[in-house]
């Protein structure tokens, strides 16, 4: 199988390169390929002629999206439209990566794939939801995979940030305890993407976060426990750390479509984190 990965040099893309090393891979990232240039990307895709495109390229800096709105929509909405339309013209299956930020985070339960997104409260979420809609309209042969609280080899991620802060110079770290989500490893996502790739007839929207839930505070404590670091962590509220882009209080995603499609469950977040911490070099 030949797979083209947009954003292949990013954190998830790097993991995909390792997990799919038995496939023929084409990495479509700057400067090799620009998803915002429709004609250039169409030519690039035609030349590569993959069986499947895994579309990871995006502007993911949530706060930067608030100040660079046009760029966020250019990359996340227009870029996704260009990828989707090129895949449709060339009869190539598209698997696209999206985010929990398409929801506003106010629900009192995990969001499942049949809940209607609003685009959320951030430019990042709105631009990613616009990208999802472009994909649905322009390329019927697609799978959209939403992920959240992602970490992976080399970072950048919350795990890497916590490990860098726990350098012995701080008596304690204050970490937000009123936001809840599913910490998720790139390795777990890549493993499920392999299962999806093998089911050629699958289409639609799937949630690919790890099972179980935690606050950022819980997540930080587990990181330090597994790392064997005696770092004191104190819970705090979101209000104590205001950011340009509001963070969703509820990022939890239910994996209803995986169950309906007969696919195996995602690993529990604590198991996935332990595997990662056992192998990552900080």
C-alpha atoms as one frame of an Amber mdcrd trajectory, in Angstrom:
protein
   0.000   0.000   0.000   1.200   3.469  -0.876   0.308   6.213   1.623   0.820
   9.954   1.315   0.999  11.788   4.659   0.407  15.536   4.717   2.120  17.170
   7.676   4.318  14.112   7.819   7.101  15.886   9.718   4.855  16.767  12.665
   4.493  14.769  15.877   1.743  12.452  14.619   3.284  12.277  11.164   6.606
  11.090  12.575   4.862   8.280  14.464   2.920   7.309  11.351   6.180   7.048
   9.429   7.441   4.485  11.955   4.203   2.523  12.305   3.687   2.344   8.533
   7.318   1.688   7.648   6.196  -1.512   5.919   4.240   0.607   3.419   5.463
   2.844   0.627   5.312   6.342   2.100   5.278   9.790   0.537   5.760  12.698
   2.956   3.896  15.815   1.866   5.092  18.650   4.063   6.654  22.022   3.491
   8.644  22.689   1.390   7.811  19.592  -0.686   4.082  20.238  -0.789   1.828
  23.189   0.062  -1.804  22.257   0.744  -2.876  25.903   0.404  -1.862  25.885
  -3.279  -4.626  23.853  -4.942  -2.976  23.402  -8.343   0.450  22.584  -6.926
  -0.960  20.032  -4.488  -3.069  18.455  -7.227   0.068  17.993  -9.329   1.994
  16.631  -6.341  -0.758  14.117  -5.583  -1.011  13.033  -9.216   2.734  12.466
  -9.357   2.783  10.492  -6.093  -0.320   8.430  -6.977  -0.946   6.968  -3.495
  -3.720   4.569  -2.544  -4.587   6.657   0.533  -3.880  10.137   1.875  -3.595
  10.627   5.634  -4.147  14.338   6.103  -2.384  15.556   9.263  -1.262  19.000
   8.095  -2.880  21.792  10.094  -2.290  24.942  12.092  -2.596  23.520  15.609
  -1.247  26.413  17.718  -4.564  27.194  19.406  -3.647  30.627  20.759  -1.880
  31.718  17.563  -5.060  30.935  15.607  -6.871  33.638  17.604  -4.516  36.341
  16.332  -3.900  34.938  12.830  -7.445  34.101  11.807  -6.930  34.205   8.048
  -3.934  31.885   8.263  -5.863  29.439  10.457  -8.707  29.195   7.948  -6.289
  29.117   5.019  -4.499  26.084   6.421  -7.276  24.245   8.235 -10.264  24.956
   5.980  -8.950  25.886   2.521  -6.030  23.463   2.825  -8.377  20.610   3.715
 -10.662  21.562   0.830  -7.721  21.409  -1.576  -6.652  17.995  -0.296 -10.227
  16.658  -0.423 -10.974  17.898  -3.928  -7.670  16.524  -5.255  -8.400  13.129
  -3.667 -11.880  13.101  -5.202 -10.623  13.939  -8.701  -7.949  11.265  -8.514
 -10.118   8.625  -6.782  -7.895   8.396  -3.688  -9.195   7.530  -0.237  -8.795
  10.324   2.319  -8.265   9.883   6.063  -8.217  13.276   7.789  -7.222  14.181
  11.344  -9.460  16.561  13.296  -9.953  17.615  16.912 -12.261  17.752  19.931
 -12.177  21.562  19.607 -14.999  21.306  17.051 -17.239  20.964  20.134 -17.817
  23.784  22.619 -16.912  21.636  25.631 -20.048  22.391  27.656 -21.686  18.958
  27.529 -21.826  16.983  30.783 -20.837  13.702  29.092 -18.302  12.607  26.470
 -19.114  13.740  22.924 -19.857  10.971  20.429 -19.690  11.079  16.661 -23.417
  11.771  16.240 -23.345  14.920  18.367 -23.540  17.995  16.176 -20.379  20.142
  16.376 -20.694  23.908  16.471 -17.100  24.751  15.716 -16.550  25.479  19.381
 -15.481  28.759  20.929 -12.077  29.110  19.269 -10.788  30.037  15.838  -8.866
  26.783  15.848 -12.044  24.772  16.417 -14.048  26.774  13.898 -11.375  26.457
  11.213 -11.007  22.717  11.812 -14.774  22.195  11.705 -14.868  24.158   8.435
 -12.194  21.784   7.157 -14.301  18.795   8.191 -17.269  20.217   6.292 -15.161
  20.793   3.182 -14.009  17.173   3.307 -17.588  15.888   3.675 -18.758  17.972
   0.726 -15.846  17.381  -1.613 -14.651  13.811  -1.014 -17.254  11.142  -0.186
 -14.571   8.460   0.214 -13.273   9.808   3.515 -12.758   9.017   7.171 -12.448
  11.928   9.627 -10.639  11.000  12.850 -10.917  13.323  15.835  -8.180  13.244
  18.461  -7.299  15.309  21.535  -4.713  15.782  24.285  -2.120  14.244  21.992
   1.468  13.417  22.901   4.132  11.505  21.029   7.806  10.912  20.435   9.812
  14.137  20.327   6.818  16.354  21.185   5.871  19.104  21.538   3.241  17.982
  24.032   1.969  18.376  27.571   4.109  15.414  28.621   7.277  17.047  27.317
   6.342  20.395  28.879   5.773  18.809  32.286   9.043  16.894  32.145  10.935
  20.067  31.223   9.351  21.990  34.112  10.174  19.249  36.619  13.857  20.121
  36.591  14.173  20.497  40.351  14.010  24.286  40.322  10.350  24.518  41.340
   8.928  23.505  44.692   5.552  22.856  43.062   3.729  23.116  39.745   0.168
  24.385  39.456  -1.843  22.419  36.893  -5.443  22.939  35.793  -7.905  20.503
  37.349 -11.234  21.721  35.902 -10.661  20.601  32.306 -11.295  16.912  31.560
 -10.231  14.907  28.537  -8.654  11.720  27.190  -4.841  11.824  27.144  -3.897
  10.100  23.899  -0.633   8.817  22.431   0.279   9.120  18.781   1.156   5.420
  18.861  -2.403   4.500  19.891  -3.814   6.703  17.124  -1.476   5.217  14.540
  -2.437   1.685  15.583  -6.127   2.399  15.088  -5.473   4.143  11.774  -3.903
   0.893  10.581  -7.114  -0.946  11.479  -9.168   1.649   9.610  -6.893   1.416
   6.571  -7.455  -2.322   6.443 -11.233  -1.816   6.293 -11.396  -0.206   2.865
 -15.164   0.303   2.895 -15.250   2.305   6.148 -16.302   5.945   5.869 -17.552
   8.666   8.183 -16.339  10.255  11.408 -14.512   8.357  14.162 -13.169   9.397
  17.557  -9.688   8.014  18.256  -8.802   9.106  21.785  -7.615   6.714  24.457
 -10.123   5.238  26.900 -10.513   6.625  30.407 -10.535  10.266  31.411  -8.398
  12.653  33.436  -7.893  16.306  34.220  -4.603  17.963  33.275  -3.769  17.749
  36.989  -4.396  13.972  36.993  -2.380  13.649  33.798   0.583  15.537  35.272
   0.602  13.431  38.448   0.635  10.217  36.390   3.499  11.525  34.246   5.661
  12.218  37.295   4.701   8.918  38.930   5.813   6.965  35.865   8.953   9.077
  35.501   9.870   8.493  39.144  10.039  12.234  39.759   9.267  13.650  43.186
   7.581  16.748  41.776   4.805  18.326  43.842   1.713  19.253  41.806  -1.093
  21.528  42.989  -4.533  21.749  41.343  -5.738  25.102  40.055  -8.608  26.488
  37.982  -8.670  27.525  34.349  -9.411  31.088  35.496  -5.985  31.235  37.153
  -4.290  30.767  33.776  -6.191  32.875  31.194  -5.230  32.215  27.572  -6.097
  33.998  24.306  -8.168  30.977  23.227 -10.630  29.531  25.754  -9.974  25.881
  26.545 -12.943  23.481  26.581 -13.903  22.240  30.039 -14.937  18.911  28.523
 -12.745  17.376  25.814 -13.884  13.799  26.384 -14.728  11.825  23.246 -16.795
   8.650  23.168 -15.666   6.070  20.604 -19.134   4.973  19.489 -18.244   4.513
  15.822 -15.339   2.187  16.598 -17.753  -0.050  18.488 -20.415   0.066  15.774
 -17.832  -0.753  13.107 -16.572  -3.764  15.053 -13.115  -2.292  15.593 -11.124
  -2.956  18.779 -11.203  -0.356  21.556  -8.481   2.209  22.051  -6.077   1.464
  24.912  -6.617   3.040  28.327  -4.735   6.304  28.651  -2.699   5.114  31.629
  -1.491   2.030  29.743  -0.618   4.072  26.658   1.221   6.654  28.775   3.243
   3.967  30.559   4.341   2.480  27.238   5.353   5.924  26.053   7.230   6.872
  29.238   9.095   3.567  29.197  10.495   4.366  25.755  10.750   8.154  25.415
  14.071   9.847  26.168  13.632  13.271  27.772
